[in-house]
Structure formats: C-alpha cells, structure tokens
Amino acid sequence: MKLVVFGAGYVGLVTGTGLAELGHDVRIVDIDPERVKRLSDGILPIYEPGLTDLIRRNERSGRLSFAGEIGEGFTDADVYFICVGTPPDETGDANISAVAAAADTIAAGATKPALVSVKSTVPVGTCDAIEERLRGAPVALEVVSNPEFLKEGAAVSDFFRPDRIVLGANSDEARQLLRELYAPLQLSGERLVVTDRRSSELIKYAANTMLAMRVSFMNELSRLCHVTGADIHAVRLGVGTDTRIGRRFLYAGPGYGGSCFPKDVQALIHLGKKHAVPMRLAEATHRANDEQVEFVCRLVLDHIGGIGTGKTVAIWGLAFKPETDDVRDAPAIALARFLLERGVHVVGHDPEAGATFARVVSHPSLTIAAREYDAVSGADALVLLTEWRSYRAPNFREIKARMRGDVVIDARNVWRPAEVRRAGLRYQGVGVNPNVPPSVVG
C-alpha cells in the first residue's frame, strides 16, 4: 500500500518505519523543516533502540521518505496516519489542534478516496469531529481510530510484536483494509480488537490510566512501608503472586513521568468532568504521583542535612525511564529544581538524556557529567532515579572513594542494601526495609 504518516515524533517515526519494513511505500510528513532535513540526512530527533538502523535500511530500499508536505506521488495514498502530539492545555484537556491541522492538509491534498487513521491519543468523539471536518474534501475520506500502544525504549519491538492492535471503524470496508494492512503482524495469532471509534478512543486513556493507578498505589504503599518498617519488595511479591493481580507495574519508585501517563491521566479526568462523570480514581492517581515526587525530594533533603550552599547531590538517570532520552515530566526535573531552589548544587548523568535535561532545567548550579562516576565526585549524596542497565551493578567502593558524603538513595529499589553497606555507604530505598533477608525480596 501507499501510506502517509503525519508527525515525525516517537509514534510517527516508529509507525512509519515499521510499515515500510513490512513492505509498504511510506512518506513521513512533518511541519518542522529542520527536522525533515536532519531525518533525510540520517539524524534522528529522538533516541529509540533499533530505530536508526531500521530507518536507514528502509530509506536505502526506497520505501521510506521524509518531507514537509504530502507531495508528488503520495496524494493517492491508501491510508493517511495522524501521529501528531496532543499536549495538555491549562485545564488538562488534550489539545487536538495539530490533529485538526493534519486533517485539513489531507483534505486539501488527497486525490482519491482513502482512510484517515488517527493514532494520536485523542478525547472520545474526536474522530467523529474530524470526519465532519473532512466532509468538504473533494474525495471521500473515512476516519478510523487506531490508537498506538508503543512504550518508549521498546517501541520498535512493540510495533512488530504488539499485545493488541485496536481498530475503531464504522464500515466493513475500513475494517477489511486495516486487517490487510496489519496482517503481517498477525501471523502468530489474532491481535486485533475491532470496535467502534469512540470505544477505541477511550481504550487508550483507560489502559494508560489503569497502569498509572498500579504505579501510584505501589508508591503510596512504599510510603506506608517507610513509616511502618514493612518492606515494599515483600509486599510486591506477596501481591503480585496473586494471579488475579499479576506482577507487572508493581514497582515503587520516584513517580511516573513521560509523555503518556501524566497527560493521559489528566485528559481522562477532564473528559469525566466534561461529561459530569467524576474520575475519582484517576484524580487520586494524579495526586498520589505528585506526592511521591515530593516524598523523594524531601527524602533527599533530609539525608543531606537540609538546605544550604556547599551541598552537592549527584543524580544518576535523568530520562523518565531507561532506553530513551525523553525527560518530559521526569522525576529528575522535579528533584533537580527542588534542590537547586534550595542552594544545592546538582550534578547529573544519563547515558542519553544529559543535553536535553540541561536545556530544560538550565541553571548555573546544574552540571552534567560525561561519566557516571565523575558525577559522584565530591557529592554529599547519590540518587538513582532511572534504572539504566549501566547503573544496575556499579562499583560501590569506587563511589565511596569519590563521594564526600556516604548516603546512597536508591529511588528505584534495584540495589542490594547489604552490598551498598559493605562498601561503607548508607543505603536508603523507597519503602525498603534493609533488614529483610534477601531470600524474601528475591
């Protein structure tokens, strides 16, 4: 098929490149001319494992191209994918202006009947509104909802091995075309969830909010463990072995971040208010996440003996999760700003996100170290915020030798307290009781 993808961000790049890899002719369109030029030169605007090689291979094959407009050769596309951002406005509602703009571009450029697939995360009813907007187009354009479920850091794998592919369509013809499009991803079993457009739109918000709820609940339990002496590892194992609950997304930490959970939880809250159906659990999830970030900030401050100049805190992990350079709503931003406002010098390190983090936080008392051990030199405390693999088994004796202080705050609970203590350091996890035998925590 001939396909056009609007938006050269995470979703658009992975979706477009993945579809090209499946044998389709794909053009990825973005309104940023500098981004288009850099992509054409092989320079990606994001870090996503495996994506660079995939893009280069499909560009060489002639199946993948980048442009600032639909352009010659693609006005007769079979499907137009809208993969643009829907950031929250001041009320928390999703801003769909970029979706509408992409739809207008399609209406002006399409020369044959086609599908318009909305992969952007949008409020319920958006596809109906977009289809109404397209009624004046010179050719018939049917809108379908096809939300993305790509995890940053594992997006390429998620595209080729999806848990499910949700299709919200109103006609049998649209459903059949999408079945044909995604057939190569169905070889090992049925993955399609075929439904109406409004249900499809809500599925994305519901899924992300439910996952965020699990994270926030475990974070609340970690704070309860902190004051009661219980151990969050033991609680997680005891809860997760219940087959009705399962083990995934039961890890306590410094709070969730990124481009999906914060935005989608708030958008669901706003959608409920708009329709006079309060989303109480979503509201509590959002509040609990804010409180977890505040808890970690206070924990760090307590361990360095309060505010004041002359204190230095090293932060390992600046992206909101491993295997990405995305710092949007990352807990590291909140912690760094909290400390910097109180006169503490912050030295950060991240395998991929250092430069982006420095631009976002931009403070004279913030330093980004090129190497992780350089970040801890002279520090009063080390805080682990993102569990990159390169941080999983550090040399704690080297850390001890370089630090001025002796406290290590493991906000991801990935280090073994006994190993940290053997190096002469003090260990502080999030809801971790270091006296619980290792055989219990696994």
Residue pairs with C-beta under 8 A, 6 or more apart in sequence:
1 24
1 25
1 77
1 78
1 79
1 180
1 181
2 24
2 25
2 74
2 76
2 77
2 78
3 16
3 19
3 24
3 25
3 26
3 27
3 77
3 78
3 79
3 80
3 81
4 26
4 27
4 28
4 29
4 70
4 74
4 77
4 79
4 80
4 81
4 106
5 12
5 15
5 16
5 19
5 26
5 27
5 28
5 29
5 80
5 81
5 83
6 12
6 29
6 30
6 80
6 81
6 82
6 83
6 84
6 102
6 105
6 106
7 28
7 29
7 30
7 82
7 83
7 84
7 85
7 98
7 102
7 120
8 16
8 28
8 29
8 30
8 32
8 35
8 36
8 39
8 45
8 66
9 45
9 46
9 83
9 84
9 85
10 46
10 48
10 150
10 152
10 155
10 259
10 326
11 83
11 119
11 120
11 148
11 150
12 28
12 30
12 81
12 83
12 84
13 28
13 39
13 44
13 46
13 48
13 51
13 55
14 48
14 51
14 150
14 155
14 156
14 159
15 81
15 83
15 119
15 148
15 150
15 159
16 26
16 27
16 28
16 64
16 81
16 83
17 26
17 28
17 51
17 54
17 55
17 58
17 64
18 54
18 156
18 159
18 160
19 26
19 181
20 26
20 58
20 61
20 63
20 64
21 54
21 57
21 58
21 63
21 160
22 184
22 185
23 63
23 184
24 63
24 181
25 63
26 58
26 63
26 64
26 65
27 64
27 65
27 66
27 67
27 70
27 71
27 73
27 74
27 77
28 39
28 64
28 65
28 66
28 67
29 66
29 67
29 68
29 69
29 70
29 105
30 36
30 39
30 66
30 68
31 68
33 68
35 45
36 66
36 67
36 68
38 44
38 45
39 45
39 55
39 66
40 66
42 52
42 55
42 56
42 59
44 51
44 52
44 55
46 324
46 325
46 326
47 323
47 324
47 325
47 352
48 152
48 153
48 155
48 156
48 323
48 324
49 153
49 154
49 156
49 323
50 156
50 157
51 155
51 156
54 156
55 64
58 64
59 65
69 105
69 109
70 77
70 105
70 106
70 109
70 110
75 109
75 110
75 111
75 112
76 110
76 111
76 112
77 110
77 114
78 114
78 115
78 177
79 114
79 115
79 116
79 117
79 177
79 178
79 181
80 102
80 106
80 110
80 114
80 115
80 116
80 117
80 141
81 117
81 119
81 146
82 99
82 102
82 103
82 116
82 117
82 118
82 119
82 120
83 119
83 120
83 148
84 98
84 99
84 101
84 102
84 120
85 98
85 120
86 94
86 95
86 96
86 98
86 99
86 120
86 121
86 122
86 263
86 267
87 94
87 95
87 263
88 94
88 95
88 263
88 266
88 267
89 95
91 270
92 266
92 267
92 269
92 270
93 123
93 267
93 270
93 271
93 274
94 121
94 122
94 123
94 263
94 267
94 270
96 120
96 122
96 123
96 126
98 120
99 118
99 120
99 122
99 126
99 130
100 130
100 133
103 116
103 130
103 133
103 134
104 133
106 114
106 116
106 134
106 137
106 141
107 133
107 134
107 136
107 137
107 141
108 137
110 137
110 138
110 139
110 141
111 138
111 139
112 139
113 139
113 140
113 141
113 142
114 139
114 141
114 142
115 141
115 142
115 143
115 144
115 174
115 177
115 178
116 130
116 131
116 134
116 141
116 142
116 143
116 144
117 143
117 144
117 145
117 146
117 178
118 126
118 127
118 130
118 143
118 144
118 145
118 146
118 147
119 146
119 147
119 148
121 147
121 148
121 204
121 205
121 260
121 263
121 264
121 267
122 145
122 201
123 201
123 267
123 270
123 271
124 198
124 201
124 202
124 271
125 198
125 201
126 201
127 143
127 144
127 145
127 168
127 197
127 198
127 200
127 201
128 143
128 197
128 198
130 143
131 141
131 142
131 143
134 141
134 143
142 169
142 170
142 171
142 173
142 174
143 197
144 167
144 168
144 169
144 170
144 174
144 178
144 197
145 166
145 167
145 168
145 169
145 197
145 198
145 200
145 201
146 165
146 166
146 167
146 168
146 178
146 200
147 166
147 200
147 201
147 203
147 204
148 204
149 158
149 162
149 163
149 164
149 166
149 204
149 207
150 158
150 159
151 158
152 258
152 259
152 321
152 323
152 324
152 326
153 321
153 322
153 323
153 324
154 323
160 185
161 185
162 185
162 191
163 191
164 191
164 192
164 193
165 182
165 185
165 191
165 192
165 193
166 192
166 193
166 195
166 200
166 203
166 204
167 175
167 178
167 179
167 192
167 193
167 194
167 195
167 200
168 195
168 196
168 197
168 198
168 199
168 200
168 201
169 175
169 178
169 194
169 196
169 197
170 196
170 197
175 194
179 192
182 191
182 192
185 191
186 192
193 203
195 203
204 264
205 264
205 267
205 268
205 271
206 268
208 260
208 261
208 264
208 265
209 264
209 265
209 268
209 279
209 281
209 282
209 285
211 249
211 261
212 256
212 261
212 264
212 265
212 285
212 289
213 281
213 282
213 285
214 248
214 249
214 250
215 249
215 251
215 253
215 256
215 261
215 289
216 256
216 284
216 285
216 288
216 289
216 292
217 288
218 232
218 236
218 249
218 250
218 251
218 252
219 252
219 253
219 255
219 288
219 289
219 292
219 430
220 288
220 291
220 292
221 232
221 235
221 252
221 431
222 232
222 252
222 292
222 430
222 431
223 291
223 292
223 295
223 431
224 230
224 431
225 231
225 232
225 235
225 431
225 432
225 433
226 295
226 430
226 431
229 433
230 431
230 433
231 431
231 432
231 433
231 436
231 440
231 441
232 252
232 413
232 429
232 430
232 431
232 432
233 413
233 432
233 436
233 440
233 441
233 442
234 436
234 440
234 441
235 431
236 247
236 250
236 251
236 252
237 440
237 441
237 442
239 245
239 250
240 246
240 247
240 248
240 250
241 247
251 412
251 413
252 413
252 430
252 431
253 292
253 331
253 411
253 412
253 413
253 430
254 292
254 293
254 296
254 331
254 335
254 385
254 411
254 412
254 430
255 289
255 290
255 292
255 293
255 296
255 331
255 334
256 262
256 289
256 320
256 329
257 320
257 321
257 327
257 328
257 329
257 330
257 331
257 333
258 320
258 321
258 326
258 328
258 329
258 330
259 326
259 328
259 329
261 289
262 286
262 289
262 328
262 329
265 282
265 285
265 286
265 289
266 286
268 279
268 282
269 279
269 282
269 283
269 286
271 279
272 278
272 279
272 282
273 279
293 331
293 334
293 335
295 430
296 331
296 335
296 383
296 409
296 411
296 430
297 334
297 335
297 338
297 339
299 409
299 428
299 430
300 313
300 335
300 339
300 381
300 383
300 409
301 307
301 338
301 339
301 342
303 381
303 407
303 409
303 426
303 428
304 311
304 313
304 344
304 380
304 381
304 405
304 407
305 311
305 380
307 342
307 343
307 344
308 342
308 343
308 344
309 343
311 343
311 344
311 345
311 380
312 344
312 345
312 346
312 347
312 378
312 379
312 380
312 404
313 339
313 344
313 345
313 346
313 347
313 379
313 380
313 381
313 382
313 383
314 346
314 347
314 348
314 349
314 369
314 375
314 376
314 379
314 381
314 382
314 383
314 403
315 332
315 335
315 336
315 346
315 347
315 348
315 349
315 375
315 382
315 383
315 385
316 348
316 349
316 350
316 372
316 375
316 382
316 383
316 384
316 385
316 386
316 388
316 391
317 332
317 349
317 350
317 384
317 385
317 386
317 387
317 388
317 391
317 412
318 327
318 330
318 332
318 348
318 349
318 350
318 353
318 354
318 356
318 357
318 385
318 386
319 325
319 326
319 327
319 330
319 332
319 350
319 352
319 353
319 357
319 386
320 326
320 327
320 328
320 329
320 330
320 331
320 332
320 386
321 386
322 386
322 387
322 388
322 389
323 388
324 352
324 353
325 350
325 352
325 353
325 356
326 353
326 356
327 333
327 353
327 356
327 357
327 360
330 353
330 357
330 385
330 386
331 385
331 411
332 348
332 350
332 357
332 385
332 386
333 357
333 360
333 361
335 383
335 385
336 346
336 348
336 357
336 361
336 363
336 366
337 361
337 363
339 346
340 346
340 361
340 363
340 365
340 366
343 365
344 365
345 365
345 366
345 367
346 363
346 365
346 366
346 367
347 366
347 367
347 368
347 369
347 375
347 376
347 379
348 354
348 357
348 358
348 366
348 367
348 368
348 369
348 375
349 368
349 369
349 370
349 371
349 372
349 374
349 375
350 357
350 386
350 388
351 388
351 390
354 368
354 369
354 370
355 368
357 368
358 366
358 368
369 375
372 390
372 391
372 394
373 395
373 398
373 399
373 402
375 382
376 382
376 399
376 402
376 403
377 402
377 403
378 402
378 403
378 404
379 402
379 403
379 404
379 405
380 403
380 404
380 405
380 407
381 405
381 407
381 408
381 409
382 399
382 403
382 407
382 408
382 409
383 409
383 411
384 391
384 408
384 409
384 410
384 411
384 412
384 414
384 415
385 411
385 412
386 412
387 412
387 414
391 414
392 414
394 415
396 408
396 419
396 420
396 422
396 423
396 425
397 423
397 424
399 408
399 423
399 425
400 406
400 423
400 424
400 425
403 425
406 424
406 425
406 426
407 425
407 426
407 428
408 415
408 420
408 425
408 426
408 427
408 428
409 428
409 429
410 420
410 427
410 428
410 429
410 430
410 432
411 429
411 430
412 430
413 429
413 430
413 431
413 432
415 427
415 429
416 438
417 427
417 429
417 432
417 434
418 434
418 438
420 426
420 427
421 427
421 434
427 434
